[in-house]
Amino acid sequence: MDTPDLTNATTYVVTDQPNAVDRWHVLPDMTVIYERRPGEFEESRVLTASTLRDRAVWIEVPKTAVS
């Protein structure tokens, strides 16, 4: 997958691994993009935007912390 435009995306990481490389980005249209490692993206086939927002397993990363 080409690098997606993450300008208005909300980014989530696993709660007990906030410094982990894996990140999930929710785009404004509710598409979830999984970033396995920096620069390696794929559309999530498992997690939905509501799962990331509603479960305590994932936390939102502040915009200032997203690179």
BATORVO-255741 format. One record per residue: residue number from 1; z, x, y of N, C-alpha, C, O in turn. Coordinates in nm, 3 decimals. Atoms other than C-alpha are relative to their C-alpha. Example, Ala and Ser with C-alpha at 12.3 -4.5 7.8 and 13.67 -1.06 7.14 Angstrom:
BEGIN
 num    n_up  n_east n_north   ca_up ca_east ca_north    c_up  c_east c_north    o_up  o_east o_north
   1   0.000   0.089  -0.119   0.780   1.230   -0.450   0.000   0.090   0.120   0.066   0.194   0.118
   2  -0.006  -0.082  -0.119   0.714   1.367   -0.106   0.073  -0.077   0.109   0.090  -0.026   0.220
# end
This chain:
BEGIN
 num    n_up  n_east n_north   ca_up ca_east ca_north    c_up  c_east c_north    o_up  o_east o_north
   1   0.000   0.085  -0.117   0.000   0.000    0.000   0.000   0.089   0.123   0.072   0.188   0.128
   2  -0.002  -0.072  -0.127  -0.079   0.125    0.349   0.135  -0.022   0.068   0.208  -0.115   0.034
   3  -0.125   0.015  -0.074   0.212   0.172    0.587  -0.002  -0.131   0.077  -0.090  -0.151   0.161
   4  -0.003   0.128  -0.070   0.309  -0.177    0.708   0.059   0.014   0.140   0.129   0.111   0.170
   5  -0.059   0.004  -0.133   0.397  -0.264    1.067   0.140  -0.057  -0.014   0.156  -0.177  -0.040
   6  -0.139   0.042   0.015   0.777  -0.281    1.056   0.069  -0.023   0.133   0.192  -0.031   0.139
   7  -0.054   0.014  -0.135   0.822  -0.330    1.432   0.107  -0.108   0.010   0.214  -0.083   0.066
   8  -0.094   0.112  -0.011   0.997  -0.669    1.403   0.068  -0.032  -0.132   0.119  -0.143  -0.151
   9  -0.060   0.023   0.131   1.125  -0.630    1.048   0.152   0.018   0.006   0.204   0.093   0.088
  10  -0.143  -0.019   0.021   1.488  -0.661    0.944   0.013   0.082  -0.127  -0.048   0.051  -0.229
  11  -0.011  -0.093   0.112   1.592  -0.380    0.711   0.135  -0.014  -0.069   0.239  -0.028  -0.003
  12  -0.121   0.013   0.082   1.845  -0.402    0.427   0.012   0.118  -0.096  -0.088   0.174  -0.141
  13  -0.029  -0.101   0.102   2.011  -0.147    0.198   0.109  -0.055  -0.091   0.175  -0.153  -0.058
  14  -0.106   0.041   0.092   2.245  -0.180   -0.101   0.135   0.035   0.063   0.153   0.145   0.115
  15  -0.129  -0.014  -0.067   2.603  -0.225    0.024   0.074   0.128  -0.038   0.125   0.197   0.050
  16  -0.079  -0.117   0.042   2.763   0.051   -0.184  -0.079   0.131   0.006  -0.029   0.235  -0.035
  17   0.082  -0.120  -0.014   2.479   0.296   -0.111  -0.072  -0.001   0.136  -0.195   0.007   0.140
  18   0.065   0.014  -0.131   2.416   0.271    0.267  -0.087   0.119   0.040  -0.171   0.106   0.129
  19   0.082  -0.117  -0.033   2.267   0.622    0.278  -0.110   0.023  -0.103  -0.179   0.125  -0.100
  20   0.104  -0.012   0.103   2.037   0.563   -0.018  -0.138  -0.007   0.063  -0.154  -0.057   0.174
  21   0.138  -0.003  -0.049   1.664   0.607    0.023  -0.064  -0.139  -0.007  -0.142  -0.175   0.081
  22   0.062   0.131   0.018   1.569   0.259   -0.105   0.037  -0.095   0.113   0.154  -0.109   0.149
  23  -0.020   0.097  -0.107   1.523   0.001    0.171  -0.093  -0.118  -0.024  -0.201  -0.103  -0.081
  24   0.082   0.120   0.006   1.392  -0.353    0.186  -0.018  -0.050   0.142   0.080  -0.066   0.215
  25   0.034   0.045  -0.135   1.218  -0.473    0.502  -0.051  -0.143  -0.008  -0.143  -0.172  -0.084
  26   0.044   0.139  -0.006   1.183  -0.845    0.579  -0.083  -0.016   0.127  -0.032   0.000   0.238
  27   0.090   0.020  -0.113   0.882  -0.912    0.802   0.021  -0.140   0.058   0.078  -0.226  -0.008
  28  -0.017   0.132  -0.061   0.874  -1.207    1.046  -0.056  -0.116  -0.083  -0.007  -0.228  -0.073
  29   0.057   0.107   0.083   0.659  -1.405    0.798   0.073  -0.014  -0.134   0.025  -0.084  -0.223
  30  -0.087   0.003   0.118   0.934  -1.356    0.531  -0.051   0.083  -0.117   0.007   0.077  -0.226
  31   0.045  -0.093   0.102   0.732  -1.104    0.331   0.104   0.111  -0.012   0.155   0.161   0.088
  32  -0.096  -0.108   0.023   0.965  -0.846    0.173  -0.078   0.123  -0.046  -0.152   0.118  -0.144
  33   0.063  -0.127   0.033   0.843  -0.486    0.166   0.108   0.094  -0.051   0.209   0.117   0.016
  34  -0.094  -0.095   0.061   1.023  -0.244   -0.064  -0.046   0.141   0.033  -0.162   0.177   0.009
  35   0.028  -0.140  -0.031   1.040   0.118    0.054   0.079   0.084  -0.100   0.199   0.106  -0.085
  36  -0.063  -0.077   0.108   1.112   0.326   -0.256   0.053   0.134   0.050   0.164   0.174   0.015
  37  -0.041  -0.123  -0.070   1.129   0.649   -0.057  -0.078   0.001   0.130  -0.176  -0.072   0.143
  38   0.068   0.004  -0.130   1.023   0.727    0.300  -0.152   0.010  -0.013  -0.207   0.104  -0.070
  39   0.145   0.001  -0.001   0.658   0.635    0.344  -0.066  -0.059  -0.123  -0.189  -0.069  -0.127
  40   0.056   0.059   0.123   0.613   0.476   -0.002   0.039  -0.148  -0.006   0.153  -0.181  -0.037
  41  -0.026   0.143  -0.013   0.582   0.098    0.035  -0.071  -0.082  -0.106  -0.178  -0.046  -0.154
  42   0.067   0.098   0.086   0.506  -0.196   -0.193   0.063  -0.136   0.031   0.179  -0.145   0.069
  43  -0.054   0.134  -0.022   0.544  -0.571   -0.157   0.095  -0.032  -0.115   0.063  -0.011  -0.232
  44  -0.101   0.031   0.101   0.858  -0.685   -0.338  -0.045  -0.117  -0.085  -0.090  -0.220  -0.034
  45   0.035   0.108   0.092   0.790  -0.893   -0.646   0.125  -0.067  -0.056   0.115  -0.166  -0.129
  46  -0.123   0.052   0.058   1.155  -0.958   -0.727   0.091  -0.063   0.106   0.136  -0.176   0.089
  47  -0.093   0.048  -0.101   1.365  -0.996   -0.413  -0.071  -0.082   0.108  -0.182  -0.050   0.150
  48   0.052   0.082  -0.109   1.309  -1.267   -0.154   0.083   0.025   0.125   0.191   0.083   0.118
  49  -0.072  -0.016  -0.126   1.414  -1.268    0.211   0.136  -0.070  -0.007   0.236  -0.014   0.039
  50  -0.128   0.073   0.007   1.683  -1.531    0.141   0.101   0.071  -0.090   0.221   0.069  -0.062
  51  -0.090  -0.076   0.086   1.829  -1.321   -0.142   0.063   0.115   0.077   0.183   0.138   0.068
  52  -0.052  -0.114  -0.077   1.863  -1.019    0.087   0.099  -0.046   0.106   0.198   0.022   0.131
  53  -0.087   0.049  -0.107   2.022  -1.226    0.363   0.128  -0.066  -0.051   0.232  -0.058   0.015
  54  -0.110   0.084   0.045   2.253  -1.440    0.151   0.095   0.064  -0.101   0.199   0.005  -0.131
  55  -0.086  -0.064   0.102   2.403  -1.198   -0.103   0.070   0.122   0.060   0.010   0.199   0.135
  56  -0.080  -0.111  -0.055   2.679  -0.950   -0.021  -0.040   0.137  -0.054   0.008   0.239  -0.006
  57   0.044  -0.127   0.059   2.508  -0.683   -0.233  -0.081   0.081   0.101  -0.083   0.204   0.094
  58   0.083  -0.068  -0.098   2.276  -0.601    0.060   0.057  -0.020   0.140   0.110  -0.126   0.172
  59  -0.042   0.010  -0.140   2.363  -0.527    0.422  -0.118   0.034   0.090  -0.206   0.112   0.054
  60   0.105  -0.026  -0.098   2.142  -0.529    0.728   0.027   0.134   0.068   0.141   0.165   0.103
  61  -0.011  -0.129  -0.067   2.076  -0.188    0.880  -0.024  -0.024   0.149  -0.124  -0.086   0.186
  62   0.024   0.016  -0.144   2.118  -0.180    1.261  -0.133   0.062   0.040  -0.174   0.165  -0.015
  63   0.132  -0.048  -0.044   1.785  -0.132    1.441   0.003   0.146   0.040  -0.094   0.218   0.016
  64  -0.008  -0.139  -0.045   1.905   0.200    1.586   0.006   0.098  -0.117  -0.023   0.216  -0.100
  65  -0.011  -0.088   0.117   1.960   0.337    1.233  -0.127   0.005  -0.082  -0.138   0.085  -0.175
  66   0.125   0.006   0.077   1.612   0.251    1.106  -0.098   0.099   0.061  -0.125   0.095   0.181
  67   0.096  -0.097  -0.052   1.365   0.535    1.134  -0.139  -0.032  -0.046  -0.233   0.039  -0.012
# end
